[in-house]
Amino acid sequence: MWKLDRLGRSVKDLLDFAGGLNDRGIGFVSLTDSIDTTTASGRFFFNVMASLAQMERELMIERTQAGLQAAREQGRVGGRKRVMTEAKIRSARKLLSQGTPPREVASSLGISVPTLYRWIPATGAAKAPVT
């Protein structure tokens, strides 16, 4: 195995994995981390490294969440930019109310028909509220 933290998502997962191997008479040896679970010191080191891998994963999640929160506080929003702008929604409503087929409206706005219907439901194309 290249890295121990790739083997499981938590210490429990890693211990269950190593225990399952041990129950079948199989020893685990990590060449990059110099861990050999066939010895007492190897099992101890395996447990320590598993705990460190889980802590590292949890710290990474905390840092990511803190970074996202800081970005939100600065007014930045993640994700793709909206395809449907207010101007496109108004244009689509106007074209649909004039009887233009939805496929042509979508094509002229550079969007797909499902996107058009997501923003302007078919049942109320002329009077659907802008969200």
N, C-alpha and C positions, 0 to 999 in steps of 0.2 A: 504494500500500500504506500502511495506517495506521501500522503499526509494523514496523520491520525484523525484530525478533525473532519476529514472527508468520509470517514467510516461510519459515523453516526451523528445525530443531531443533539444528543445530550450525553451526560456521563452514564446515565442508565442504559441508553442504547449501546454505548461502547462496552459496558460491563456485560450486558446481555449477549452481545456478539461474542465477546471473548469467552464468556461462560459456556455458550453453546458450542464453541469450538473445543473447549476443554472437556465438555461432557462426551464428545465424540473422539477424544484422545488426540486432538489436533492442537499443536502449539502455534501461537501467533508470534511472528517475528517481523518487526518493522526495520527495514534496512536504513532508512533515513534518520529515524529517531533512536536507533540502537536499543530497541525494546525486544525482549525475549520473554514471553509469558510462561515459559517452561521452568523458570527459576523464580524464587521468592522475591529477589530484588527486581527482577523484570516485571513481575506482577505489580509490585509497589510502584515502580516507575510508570507503568502503564496507567495506573489509577491517577497518579499525579498529573501526567500529561493529558489524560482525558478531562480532568478538572480544569486545567489551564485552557484547553481548547474550548470548553463550554464557556468559561469566563471571557475569553477573547471574543467569542461569538456574541455574547450578551453585551459586552462593551461596545462592539461595533453597532449593534442595534440601537443602543442608547445614544451614541454619537450621531447616527443617522437621523434619529427622531429629533434630537436637539437641533441639528442643522436645518431640518425641514421646518421646525417651529420658528427658528430665527429668520428663515427666509419668508415665512408667512407674516411675521411681525413687520418685516420690511416691505410688505405689500406684494411680494412675488408669489405667483401661483404656479404650481407644477402642471405637467400634462401638455397635451397638444393645444395649439391655438384653435379657437372655434372656427369652423368652416362657415357657419351661418352667421353673418353679421346682421345687425339691425336693418341695414339698407337692403341686404339680400332677402330678408324676411318680408319687408314691405314690398319689394319688387315681385316676389313670388306670390304674395297675396293678391296684388294688383293683376298680375298675369292670369292667375287662376280664376279670379272673379270675372275676367274678360273672356273666359272660356278656353284659354290655351291649355292643351293637354299637359298633364303632369310630367310626362316624359320630356316634352319640349321645354317646359319651365326648368326642370332639373338640368337639362343639357345646356340651356342658355346661361344658367348660373354656375355651371361647372361643378355640380354636385350629383349624387346619385338620387334615384327616386326614393329609396328608403330614407335617406337623409332629409329629403324634402318633407316626407310624411312624418318624420320624427319631430320636425319643427312646426309643421302645419298639418295637423291631422286631417284626413280626407273628409271626415264628417262635418267639419267646420272650417273649411279652407279659407273662407273669406273673413271669418270672425274669430279665429282661434287666438287666444291671448299670447303675447310675446313673453317668453320665459328667459 
